[in-house]
């Protein structure tokens, strides 16, 4: 595949014209097994849709460290996070009892070296390793679909 630069679709922020959007850091957790790249998806807690682990910025943590922390908490994986943001995608965070919140997630690759059975959110989420094509088909956001489909770990520096 050999993508060397982030591939980015134009960003359309749902509800963004009405109010301020928020940013999050997402972990594109991957491994290479038998020469094939696999992507780890998790389910969201409330709607059970397939997503990347992601969370809010935290004081004292770099964006890549935030992404790695979320990968551990939401997916139970440890690995090496890359400092290079490979793209962004927009989505609307569904909030209980409030308007949905427009968000932009910056995506950081995390090369998974270890998967644990016991992790902070293991009773709230499911996780699944998928091919790039299968993972892209399961997520809802068009920009994220393209990021996953075109992700090439060989292009990371």
VEXTORZA-827914 format. One record per atom (N, C-alpha, C, CB): x, y, z; residue number from 1. Coordinates in Angstrom, 1 decimal. Atoms other than C-alpha are relative to their C-alpha. Glycine has a CB too. Example, Ala and Ser with C-alpha at 12.3 -4.5 7.8 and 13.67 -1.06 7.14 Angstrom:
% residues 2
SITE        u        v        w     k
SITE      0.9     -1.2      0.0     1
SITE     12.3     -4.5      7.8     1
SITE      0.9      1.2      0.0     1
SITE     -1.0      0.0      1.2     1
SITE     -0.9     -1.1      0.0     2
SITE     13.7     -1.1      7.1     2
SITE     -0.8      1.1      0.8     2
SITE      0.4      0.5     -1.4     2
***
This chain:
% residues 157
SITE        u        v        w     k
SITE      0.8     -1.2      0.0     1
SITE      0.0      0.0      0.0     1
SITE      0.9      1.3      0.0     1
SITE     -0.9      0.0      1.2     1
SITE     -1.0     -1.1      0.0     2
SITE      2.8      2.5      0.9     2
SITE     -0.5      1.4      0.1     2
SITE      0.7     -0.1     -1.2     2
SITE      0.5     -1.4     -0.3     3
SITE      0.8      5.5      2.1     3
SITE      1.1      0.7      0.9     3
SITE     -1.4      0.1      0.6     3
SITE     -1.0     -0.7     -0.7     4
SITE      3.5      8.0      3.2     4
SITE     -0.5      1.2      0.7     4
SITE      1.2      0.3     -0.8     4
SITE      0.6     -1.2     -0.6     5
SITE      1.3     11.0      4.0     5
SITE     -1.4     -0.4      0.5     5
SITE      0.0      1.2     -1.0     5
SITE      1.3      0.2     -0.5     6
SITE     -1.9     11.1      6.0     6
SITE     -1.0      0.2     -1.2     6
SITE     -0.4      0.9      1.1     6
SITE      1.1     -0.1      1.0     7
SITE     -4.9     10.5      3.7     7
SITE     -1.2      0.5      0.7     7
SITE     -0.3     -1.4     -0.7     7
SITE      1.0     -0.7     -0.7     8
SITE     -7.6     12.9      4.6     8
SITE     -1.2      0.4     -0.9     8
SITE      0.5      1.1      0.7     8
SITE      1.1     -0.5      0.7     9
SITE    -11.1     13.4      3.4     9
SITE     -0.4      1.4      0.6     9
SITE     -1.2     -1.0      0.2     9
SITE      0.4     -1.2     -0.6    10
SITE    -12.7     16.8      4.0    10
SITE     -0.8     -0.3      1.3    10
SITE     -0.9      0.9     -1.0    10
SITE      0.7      0.3     -1.3    11
SITE    -14.0     17.0      7.6    11
SITE     -1.3      0.7      0.0    11
SITE      0.9      0.4      1.1    11
SITE      1.4     -0.6     -0.2    12
SITE    -17.7     17.6      8.1    12
SITE     -0.3     -0.3      1.5    12
SITE     -1.0     -0.6     -1.0    12
SITE      0.3      0.2     -1.4    13
SITE    -18.4     18.1     11.8    13
SITE     -1.5      0.1      0.2    13
SITE      0.7      1.1      0.9    13
SITE      1.4      0.0     -0.3    14
SITE    -21.9     17.0     12.7    14
SITE     -0.4      1.0      1.1    14
SITE     -0.5     -1.4      0.4    14
SITE      0.4     -1.0     -1.0    15
SITE    -23.6     19.9     14.5    15
SITE      1.1      1.1      0.3    15
SITE     -0.3     -0.7      1.3    15
SITE     -1.1     -0.9     -0.3    16
SITE    -20.3     21.9     14.4    16
SITE     -0.3      1.4     -0.2    16
SITE      1.1     -0.4     -0.9    16
SITE      0.3     -1.4      0.3    17
SITE    -21.9     25.0     13.0    17
SITE     -0.8      0.6      1.2    17
SITE     -0.9      0.1     -1.2    17
SITE      0.9     -0.5     -1.1    18
SITE    -24.2     25.2     16.1    18
SITE      0.8      0.3      1.3    18
SITE     -1.0     -1.0      0.3    18
SITE     -0.8     -0.2     -1.2    19
SITE    -21.5     24.9     18.8    19
SITE      1.4     -0.5     -0.2    19
SITE     -0.7     -0.7      1.1    19
SITE     -1.4      0.3      0.0    20
SITE    -17.9     24.4     19.6    20
SITE      0.2     -1.5      0.0    20
SITE      0.8      0.6      1.2    20
SITE     -0.3      1.4      0.0    21
SITE    -16.4     21.0     18.9    21
SITE      1.2     -0.3      1.0    21
SITE      0.5     -0.5     -1.5    21
SITE     -1.1      0.4     -1.0    22
SITE    -14.0     19.0     21.2    22
SITE      0.9     -0.9     -0.7    22
SITE     -0.7     -0.7      1.2    22
SITE     -1.0      0.9      0.7    23
SITE    -10.9     17.1     20.3    23
SITE      0.3     -1.2      0.9    23
SITE      1.3      0.7     -0.3    23
SITE     -0.4      1.3     -0.7    24
SITE     -9.9     13.5     21.3    24
SITE      1.2     -0.6     -0.7    24
SITE     -1.2     -1.0      0.1    24
SITE     -1.1      0.8      0.6    25
SITE     -7.0     11.2     20.7    25
SITE     -0.4     -1.4     -0.1    25
SITE      1.3      0.2      0.9    25
SITE      0.4      1.4      0.2    26
SITE     -7.6      7.8     19.2    26
SITE      1.2     -0.8     -0.3    26
SITE     -1.0      0.0     -1.2    26
SITE     -1.1      1.0      0.3    27
SITE     -5.4      4.7     19.0    27
SITE     -0.5     -0.9     -1.1    27
SITE      0.3     -0.8      1.3    27
SITE      0.2      1.0      1.1    28
SITE     -5.3      2.8     15.8    28
SITE      1.0     -1.2      0.4    28
SITE      0.3      0.5     -1.5    28
SITE     -0.8      1.1     -0.6    29
SITE     -4.1     -0.5     17.5    29
SITE      0.1     -1.0     -1.2    29
SITE     -0.7     -0.7      1.2    29
SITE     -0.2      0.9      1.1    30
SITE     -2.5     -2.8     15.0    30
SITE      1.1     -1.1      0.3    30
SITE      0.4      0.7     -1.3    30
SITE     -1.0      1.1     -0.1    31
SITE     -0.4     -6.0     14.6    31
SITE      0.1     -0.5     -1.4    31
SITE     -0.3     -1.1      1.0    31
SITE     -0.2      0.7      1.2    32
SITE      1.1     -7.8     11.7    32
SITE      0.1     -1.5      0.3    32
SITE      1.3      0.6     -0.8    32
SITE      0.0      1.4     -0.3    33
SITE      0.3    -11.5     11.7    33
SITE      0.0     -0.7     -1.4    33
SITE     -1.3     -0.4      0.8    33
SITE     -0.2      0.7      1.2    34
SITE      1.5    -13.8      8.9    34
SITE      0.1      1.0     -1.2    34
SITE     -1.1     -1.0     -0.2    34
SITE     -0.2     -1.0      1.1    35
SITE      2.4    -10.7      6.8    35
SITE     -1.2      0.8     -0.3    35
SITE      0.4     -0.7     -1.2    35
SITE      1.3     -0.7      0.2    36
SITE     -1.2     -9.3      7.1    36
SITE     -0.2      1.0      1.2    36
SITE     -1.2     -0.9     -0.2    36
SITE      0.3     -1.0     -1.0    37
SITE     -2.0     -6.1      9.0    37
SITE     -1.4     -0.2      0.5    37
SITE      0.1      1.4     -0.5    37
SITE      1.3      0.1     -0.6    38
SITE     -4.8     -6.5     11.5    38
SITE     -0.2      1.2      0.9    38
SITE     -0.1     -1.3      0.9    38
SITE      0.4     -1.1     -0.8    39
SITE     -6.7     -3.7     13.3    39
SITE     -0.9     -0.4      1.1    39
SITE     -0.7      1.1     -0.9    39
SITE      0.8      0.3     -1.2    40
SITE     -8.2     -3.9     16.8    40
SITE     -1.1      1.0      0.1    40
SITE      0.8     -0.2      1.2    40
SITE      1.1     -0.9     -0.3    41
SITE    -11.7     -2.4     17.2    41
SITE     -0.6     -0.4      1.3    41
SITE     -1.1     -0.1     -1.2    41
SITE      0.8      0.2     -1.2    42
SITE    -13.7     -2.1     20.4    42
SITE     -1.4      0.5     -0.2    42
SITE      0.7      0.6      1.2    42
SITE      1.4     -0.5      0.0    43
SITE    -17.4     -1.5     21.0    43
SITE     -0.1      1.2      0.9    43
SITE     -1.0     -1.1      0.3    43
SITE      0.3     -1.1     -0.9    44
SITE    -18.6      1.7     22.5    44
SITE     -0.8     -0.5      1.1    44
SITE     -0.8      1.2     -0.8    44
SITE      0.7      0.6     -1.2    45
SITE    -20.1      1.3     25.9    45
SITE     -1.5      0.0     -0.1    45
SITE      0.4      0.8      1.2    45
SITE      1.5     -0.1      0.0    46
SITE    -23.7      2.5     25.3    46
SITE     -0.6     -0.6     -1.3    46
SITE     -0.4      1.4      0.1    46
SITE      0.6      0.4      1.3    47
SITE    -24.4      1.9     21.6    47
SITE      0.5     -1.3     -0.6    47
SITE      0.1      1.1     -1.0    47
SITE     -0.6      1.2      0.4    48
SITE    -22.1     -1.1     21.1    48
SITE      0.4      0.0     -1.5    48
SITE     -0.9     -1.2      0.2    48
SITE     -0.5     -0.1      1.4    49
SITE    -21.0      0.3     17.7    49
SITE      1.5     -0.2      0.0    49
SITE     -0.4      1.3     -0.7    49
SITE     -1.4      0.2      0.0    50
SITE    -17.4     -0.5     16.6    50
SITE      0.7      1.3     -0.2    50
SITE      0.3     -1.0     -1.2    50
SITE     -0.7     -1.2      0.0    51
SITE    -14.9      2.2     17.2    51
SITE      1.5     -0.3      0.3    51
SITE     -0.5      1.0      1.1    51
SITE     -1.4      0.1     -0.5    52
SITE    -11.2      2.9     17.9    52
SITE      0.0      0.5      1.5    52
SITE      1.0      0.9     -0.8    52
SITE     -0.1     -0.5     -1.4    53
SITE    -10.2      3.4     21.6    53
SITE      0.4      1.5     -0.1    53
SITE      1.1     -0.8      0.8    53
SITE     -0.3     -1.5      0.1    54
SITE    -10.1      7.2     22.2    54
SITE     -0.4      0.7      1.3    54
SITE     -0.7      0.6     -1.2    54
SITE      0.4     -0.7     -1.2    55
SITE    -10.3      9.7     24.9    55
SITE      0.4      1.5      0.0    55
SITE      0.7     -0.6      1.2    55
SITE     -0.3     -1.5     -0.1    56
SITE     -9.9     13.4     26.0    56
SITE      1.4      0.2      0.3    56
SITE     -0.9      0.6      1.1    56
SITE     -1.4     -0.4     -0.4    57
SITE     -6.6     15.2     26.3    57
SITE      0.1      0.0      1.5    57
SITE      0.3      1.4     -0.6    57
SITE     -0.3      0.0     -1.4    58
SITE     -5.0     14.9     29.7    58
SITE      1.3      0.8      0.3    58
SITE      0.1     -1.4      0.6    58
SITE     -1.2     -0.8     -0.4    59
SITE     -2.6     17.3     31.4    59
SITE      1.2     -1.0      0.3    59
SITE     -0.3      0.8      1.3    59
SITE     -1.3      0.8     -0.2    60
SITE      1.0     15.9     31.4    60
SITE      0.2     -1.1     -0.9    60
SITE     -0.1     -0.5      1.4    60
SITE     -0.2      1.1      1.0    61
SITE      0.4     13.4     28.6    61
SITE      0.0      0.6     -1.4    61
SITE     -1.2     -1.0      0.2    61
SITE      0.0     -0.3      1.4    62
SITE      1.3     13.8     25.0    62
SITE     -1.2     -0.6     -0.7    62
SITE      1.4     -0.4     -0.7    62
SITE      1.1      0.7      0.7    63
SITE     -1.4     13.0     22.4    63
SITE      0.3     -1.5     -0.2    63
SITE     -0.2      0.7     -1.4    63
SITE     -0.2      1.4      0.2    64
SITE      0.3      9.7     21.6    64
SITE     -0.1     -0.8      1.3    64
SITE      1.4     -0.2     -0.7    64
SITE      0.1      0.7     -1.3    65
SITE      0.5      8.8     25.3    65
SITE     -1.5     -0.1      0.4    65
SITE      0.8      0.8      1.1    65
SITE      1.4      0.1     -0.3    66
SITE     -3.2      9.6     25.7    66
SITE     -0.6     -1.1     -0.8    66
SITE     -0.7      1.4     -0.4    66
SITE      0.6      1.1      0.9    67
SITE     -4.0      7.3     22.7    67
SITE      0.5     -1.4      0.6    67
SITE      0.6      0.2     -1.4    67
SITE     -0.5      1.3     -0.6    68
SITE     -1.8      4.5     24.3    68
SITE     -0.8     -0.3      1.3    68
SITE      1.5      0.1      0.3    68
SITE      0.8      0.2     -1.3    69
SITE     -3.6      5.0     27.7    69
SITE     -1.4     -0.5     -0.3    69
SITE      0.0      1.3      0.8    69
SITE      1.4      0.4      0.4    70
SITE     -7.0      4.7     26.0    70
SITE      0.0     -1.4     -0.6    70
SITE     -0.6      0.9     -1.0    70
SITE     -0.1      1.3      0.5    71
SITE     -5.8      1.6     24.2    71
SITE      0.1     -1.1      1.1    71
SITE      1.3     -0.2     -0.9    71
SITE      0.0      0.9     -1.1    72
SITE     -5.0      0.0     27.5    72
SITE     -1.4     -0.1      0.7    72
SITE      1.1      0.5      1.0    72
SITE      1.3      0.0     -0.8    73
SITE     -8.2      1.1     29.3    73
SITE     -1.2     -0.6     -0.7    73
SITE     -0.3      1.4      0.4    73
SITE      1.1      0.5      0.8    74
SITE    -10.6      0.3     26.5    74
SITE      0.1     -1.3     -0.7    74
SITE     -0.4      1.1     -1.0    74
SITE     -0.2      1.3      0.8    75
SITE     -9.0     -2.6     24.7    75
SITE      1.0     -1.0      0.6    75
SITE      0.6      0.4     -1.4    75
SITE     -0.9      0.9     -0.8    76
SITE     -6.5     -4.1     27.2    76
SITE      1.3     -0.3     -0.8    76
SITE     -0.7     -1.2      0.3    76
SITE     -1.2      0.3      0.8    77
SITE     -3.5     -3.8     24.9    77
SITE      1.1      1.0      0.4    77
SITE     -0.2      0.2     -1.5    77
SITE     -1.2     -0.7     -0.2    78
SITE      0.0     -2.6     25.5    78
SITE      0.9      0.0     -1.3    78
SITE      0.9     -0.5      1.2    78
SITE     -0.8      0.0      1.2    79
SITE      2.4     -1.5     22.8    79
SITE      0.7      1.3     -0.2    79
SITE     -0.8     -0.2     -1.2    79
SITE     -0.8     -1.2      0.3    80
SITE      4.5      1.2     21.2    80
SITE     -0.9      1.0     -0.8    80
SITE      1.3     -0.3     -0.7    80
SITE      0.8     -1.0      0.8    81
SITE      2.6      4.4     20.2    81
SITE      0.9      0.8     -0.8    81
SITE     -0.8      0.9      1.0    81
SITE     -0.7     -0.8      1.0    82
SITE      3.8      6.5     17.3    82
SITE     -0.3      1.4      0.2    82
SITE     -0.2     -0.5     -1.4    82
SITE      0.3     -1.4     -0.2    83
SITE      4.2     10.2     17.7    83
SITE     -0.7      0.7     -1.2    83
SITE      1.3      0.8      0.3    83
SITE      0.6     -0.6      1.3    84
SITE      2.9     10.8     14.1    84
SITE     -1.5     -0.2     -0.1    84
SITE      0.7     -0.6     -1.2    84
SITE      1.5      0.1      0.2    85
SITE     -0.8     11.6     13.8    85
SITE     -0.2     -0.4     -1.5    85
SITE     -0.7      1.4      0.3    85
SITE      0.2      0.5      1.4    86
SITE     -1.9      9.6     10.7    86
SITE     -1.3      0.6     -0.6    86
SITE      0.0     -1.5      0.0    86
SITE      1.2     -0.6      0.6    87
SITE     -5.1     11.6     10.2    87
SITE     -1.0      0.3      1.1    87
SITE     -0.7     -1.0     -0.9    87
SITE      1.1     -0.4     -0.9    88
SITE     -8.3     12.9     11.8    88
SITE     -1.3     -0.4     -0.5    88
SITE      0.0      1.5      0.3    88
SITE      1.3      0.2      0.5    89
SITE    -11.9     12.1     11.7    89
SITE     -1.0      0.7      0.9    89
SITE     -0.3     -1.6     -0.1    89
SITE      1.0     -0.7     -0.8    90
SITE    -15.1     13.7     12.9    90
SITE     -1.1     -1.0      0.4    90
SITE     -0.6      1.2     -0.7    90
SITE      1.1      0.8     -0.4    91
SITE    -18.0     12.2     14.8    91
SITE     -0.8      0.7      1.0    91
SITE      0.4     -1.5      0.6    91
SITE      0.8     -0.6     -1.0    92
SITE    -20.8     13.1     17.1    92
SITE     -0.1     -0.9      1.3    92
SITE     -1.4      0.3     -0.5    92
SITE      0.1      0.7     -1.2    93
SITE    -20.5     11.9     20.7    93
SITE     -1.4      0.1      0.6    93
SITE      1.1      0.5      1.1    93
SITE      1.3      0.0     -0.5    94
SITE    -23.8     10.8     22.0    94
SITE      0.0      0.1      1.5    94
SITE     -0.8     -1.4     -0.4    94
SITE      0.0     -0.2     -1.5    95
SITE    -24.5     12.1     25.5    95
SITE     -1.4     -0.2      0.5    95
SITE      0.5      1.5      0.3    95
SITE      1.3      0.2     -0.6    96
SITE    -27.3     11.0     27.8    96
SITE     -0.5      1.3      0.6    96
SITE      0.2     -1.1      1.1    96
SITE      0.7     -1.2     -0.6    97
SITE    -29.7     13.8     28.7    97
SITE      0.6      1.3     -0.5    97
SITE      0.2     -0.1      1.4    97
SITE     -0.6     -1.3      0.5    98
SITE    -27.8     16.4     26.6    98
SITE      0.1     -0.1     -1.6    98
SITE      1.4      0.3      0.6    98
SITE     -0.2      0.0      1.4    99
SITE    -27.3     17.4     23.0    99
SITE      1.3     -0.8     -0.3    99
SITE      0.1      1.5     -0.6    99
SITE     -1.3      0.7      0.4   100
SITE    -24.7     15.3     21.1   100
SITE      1.1      1.1     -0.2   100
SITE     -0.3     -0.7     -1.4   100
SITE     -1.2     -0.9      0.0   101
SITE    -21.2     16.8     21.1   101
SITE      0.8     -0.3     -1.2   101
SITE      0.8     -0.2      1.3   101
SITE     -0.9      0.2      1.2   102
SITE    -19.3     17.3     17.8   102
SITE      1.4     -0.1      0.4   102
SITE     -0.2      1.2     -1.0   102
SITE     -1.4      0.2     -0.4   103
SITE    -15.8     15.9     18.1   103
SITE      0.9     -0.3     -1.2   103
SITE      0.1     -1.2      1.0   103
SITE     -1.1      0.3      1.0   104
SITE    -12.6     15.6     16.1   104
SITE      1.0     -0.9      0.7   104
SITE      0.6      1.3     -0.7   104
SITE     -0.9      0.9     -0.6   105
SITE    -10.4     12.6     16.8   105
SITE      1.3      0.0     -0.8   105
SITE     -0.5     -1.4      0.2   105
SITE     -1.3      0.1      0.6   106
SITE     -6.7     12.7     16.0   106
SITE      0.5     -1.5      0.2   106
SITE      1.1      1.0      0.6   106
SITE     -0.3      1.5      0.0   107
SITE     -5.5      9.1     15.2   107
SITE      1.6     -0.2      0.1   107
SITE     -0.6     -0.7     -1.2   107
SITE     -1.4      0.4     -0.2   108
SITE     -2.1      7.7     16.5   108
SITE      0.1     -1.5     -0.1   108
SITE      0.5      0.6      1.3   108
SITE     -0.2      1.5      0.0   109
SITE     -0.9      4.2     15.6   109
SITE      0.6     -0.5      1.2   109
SITE      0.8     -0.3     -1.3   109
SITE     -0.6      0.7     -1.1   110
SITE     -0.1      1.8     18.4   110
SITE      0.2     -1.4     -0.4   110
SITE     -1.0      0.1      1.3   110
SITE     -0.4      1.3      0.4   111
SITE      1.8     -1.3     17.5   111
SITE     -0.1     -0.9      1.3   111
SITE      1.5     -0.1     -0.6   111
SITE      0.3      0.8     -1.2   112
SITE      0.4     -3.9     19.9   112
SITE      1.0     -1.1      0.2   112
SITE     -1.4     -0.6     -0.1   112
SITE     -0.9      1.1     -0.4   113
SITE      2.9     -6.2     21.7   113
SITE     -0.6     -1.0      1.0   113
SITE      1.3      0.6      0.5   113
SITE      0.6      0.9     -1.0   114
SITE      0.7     -7.6     24.4   114
SITE     -1.5      0.3      0.2   114
SITE      0.7      0.2      1.4   114
SITE      1.4     -0.2     -0.2   115
SITE     -3.0     -8.2     24.9   115
SITE     -0.4     -0.7      1.4   115
SITE     -0.9     -0.7     -1.2   115
SITE      0.3      0.5     -1.3   116
SITE     -4.4     -8.7     28.4   116
SITE     -1.5     -0.4      0.1   116
SITE      0.3      1.0      1.1   116
SITE      1.4      0.4     -0.1   117
SITE     -7.6    -10.5     29.4   117
SITE     -0.7      0.9      1.1   117
SITE     -0.1     -1.4      0.5   117
SITE      0.5     -0.8     -1.1   118
SITE     -8.1     -8.3     32.5   118
SITE      0.5      1.5     -0.2   118
SITE      0.3     -0.5      1.4   118
SITE     -0.3     -1.4      0.2   119
SITE     -8.2     -4.5     31.9   119
SITE     -1.1      0.8      0.4   119
SITE      0.4      0.3     -1.5   119
SITE      1.0     -0.9     -0.7   120
SITE    -10.2     -1.5     33.2   120
SITE     -1.4     -0.1     -0.6   120
SITE      0.4      1.4     -0.1   120
SITE      1.3      0.0      0.6   121
SITE    -13.1     -1.7     30.7   121
SITE     -0.5     -1.3     -0.6   121
SITE     -0.2      1.1     -1.0   121
SITE      0.3      1.3      0.7   122
SITE    -13.2     -5.4     29.8   122
SITE     -1.5     -0.5      0.2   122
SITE      0.9     -1.1      0.5   122
SITE      1.4      0.4     -0.2   123
SITE    -16.7     -5.8     31.3   123
SITE     -1.0      0.9     -0.7   123
SITE     -0.3     -0.1      1.5   123
SITE      0.9     -0.9      0.6   124
SITE    -18.1     -2.9     29.3   124
SITE      0.1      0.0     -1.5   124
SITE      0.3      1.4      0.5   124
SITE     -0.3     -0.1      1.4   125
SITE    -16.7     -3.5     25.8   125
SITE      0.4     -1.4     -0.5   125
SITE      1.1      1.0     -0.3   125
SITE     -0.5      1.2      0.7   126
SITE    -16.0     -6.2     23.3   126
SITE      1.2      0.5     -0.9   126
SITE     -1.1     -0.7     -0.9   126
SITE     -1.1     -0.4      0.8   127
SITE    -12.8     -6.2     21.2   127
SITE      0.1     -1.1     -1.1   127
SITE      1.3      0.2      0.7   127
SITE     -0.2      1.0      1.1   128
SITE    -12.0     -7.9     17.8   128
SITE      1.1      0.5     -0.9   128
SITE     -1.4     -0.1     -0.7   128
SITE     -1.0     -0.2      1.0   129
SITE     -9.0     -8.2     15.5   129
SITE     -0.6     -0.2     -1.3   129
SITE      1.3     -0.9      0.3   129
SITE      0.6      0.1      1.3   130
SITE    -10.0     -7.6     11.9   130
SITE      1.0      0.4     -1.0   130
SITE     -1.2      0.9     -0.1   130
SITE     -0.8     -0.5      1.1   131
SITE     -8.4     -7.1      8.5   131
SITE     -0.3      1.5     -0.2   131
SITE     -0.2     -0.8     -1.3   131
SITE      0.3     -1.4      0.2   132
SITE     -8.2     -3.5      7.4   132
SITE     -1.3      0.2     -0.7   132
SITE      1.2      0.6     -0.9   132
SITE      1.2     -0.1      0.7   133
SITE    -11.0     -4.1      5.0   133
SITE     -1.2     -0.3      0.9   133
SITE      0.0     -1.0     -1.2   133
SITE      1.1      0.3     -0.9   134
SITE    -13.2     -5.7      7.6   134
SITE     -0.2      1.1      1.1   134
SITE      0.2     -1.4      0.7   134
SITE      0.1     -1.0     -1.0   135
SITE    -12.4     -3.1     10.2   135
SITE     -0.7      1.3     -0.6   135
SITE      1.4      0.4      0.6   135
SITE      0.6     -1.2      0.6   136
SITE    -13.2     -0.2      7.8   136
SITE     -1.5     -0.2     -0.3   136
SITE      0.7      0.2     -1.4   136
SITE      1.4      0.2      0.2   137
SITE    -16.5     -1.8      7.0   137
SITE     -0.9      0.1      1.2   137
SITE     -0.2     -1.4     -0.7   137
SITE      0.7      0.0     -1.2   138
SITE    -17.5     -1.9     10.6   138
SITE     -0.2      1.3      0.7   138
SITE      0.6     -1.0      1.0   138
SITE      0.1     -1.3     -0.6   139
SITE    -16.9      1.7     11.6   139
SITE     -0.9      0.8     -0.8   139
SITE      1.4      0.7      0.1   139
SITE      1.0     -0.9      0.7   140
SITE    -19.4      4.4     10.8   140
SITE      0.5      1.2     -0.7   140
SITE     -1.0      0.4      1.0   140
SITE     -0.5     -1.3      0.5   141
SITE    -17.3      7.5     10.1   141
SITE      0.7     -0.2     -1.3   141
SITE      0.8      0.6      1.1   141
SITE     -0.7      0.1      1.3   142
SITE    -16.3      8.0      6.4   142
SITE      1.5      0.2      0.1   142
SITE     -0.7      0.9     -0.9   142
SITE     -1.5     -0.3     -0.1   143
SITE    -12.9      9.6      7.3   143
SITE      0.7     -1.2      0.6   143
SITE      0.2      1.3      0.7   143
SITE     -0.7      1.1     -0.7   144
SITE    -12.1      6.7      9.7   144
SITE      0.1     -1.2     -0.9   144
SITE     -0.8     -0.3      1.3   144
SITE      0.0      1.1      1.0   145
SITE    -13.1      4.1      7.1   145
SITE      1.2      0.1     -0.9   145
SITE     -1.3      0.0     -0.8   145
SITE     -1.1     -0.2      0.9   146
SITE    -10.5      5.6      4.7   146
SITE      1.3     -0.1      0.7   146
SITE     -0.1      1.4     -0.7   146
SITE     -1.2      0.1     -0.8   147
SITE     -7.8      5.9      7.4   147
SITE      0.4     -1.4      0.2   147
SITE     -0.1      0.8      1.3   147
SITE     -0.2      1.4     -0.3   148
SITE     -8.2      2.3      8.3   148
SITE      0.4     -0.8     -1.2   148
SITE     -1.2     -0.7      0.7   148
SITE     -0.2      0.7      1.3   149
SITE     -8.4      1.0      4.7   149
SITE      1.4      0.3     -0.5   149
SITE     -1.0      0.4     -1.0   149
SITE     -1.3     -0.4      0.6   150
SITE     -5.2      2.9      3.7   150
SITE      1.2     -0.1      0.9   150
SITE     -0.1      1.3     -0.6   150
SITE     -1.1      0.0     -1.0   151
SITE     -3.2      2.4      6.9   151
SITE      1.1     -1.1     -0.5   151
SITE     -0.5     -0.3      1.4   151
SITE     -1.2      0.9      0.4   152
SITE      0.3      0.9      6.1   152
SITE      1.1      0.2      1.1   152
SITE      0.5      0.3     -1.4   152
SITE     -1.1     -0.2     -1.0   153
SITE      2.6      0.3      9.1   153
SITE      1.4      0.1     -0.5   153
SITE     -0.1     -1.2      0.9   153
SITE     -1.4     -0.2      0.6   154
SITE      5.6      0.1      6.8   154
SITE      0.3      1.4     -0.3   154
SITE      0.1     -0.8     -1.3   154
SITE     -0.2     -1.4      0.3   155
SITE      5.1      3.8      6.0   155
SITE      0.3      0.8      1.2   155
SITE     -1.2      0.5     -0.7   155
SITE     -0.3     -0.8     -1.2   156
SITE      5.6      4.8      9.6   156
SITE      1.5      0.2      0.2   156
SITE     -0.7     -0.7      1.3   156
SITE     -1.4     -0.2     -0.3   157
SITE      8.9      6.3     10.6   157
SITE      0.2      0.0      1.5   157
SITE      0.4      1.4     -0.6   157
***
